[in-house]
């Protein structure tokens, strides 16, 4: 397995997304065409977290799917 590791600077070169819509902070591992392991640092104060339920902050399914799509990109 060849590892491809990208930090935020490498990711910014690959994806057109920018804060707050960039949902990939680091690529930890990548097997081209097979799998990818990426990292997204999430804090309570990010605008995507309060979501639909103000009393129960969560990362909604739509945001999780978008993060997966960005990782695949």
Buried (B, 14 or more C-beta within 10 A) or exposed (E): EEEEEBEEEEBBEEBEBEEEEBBBBBBEEBEEEEEBEBEBEBEEEBEBBBBEEEEEBEBBEEBEEBBBEBBEE
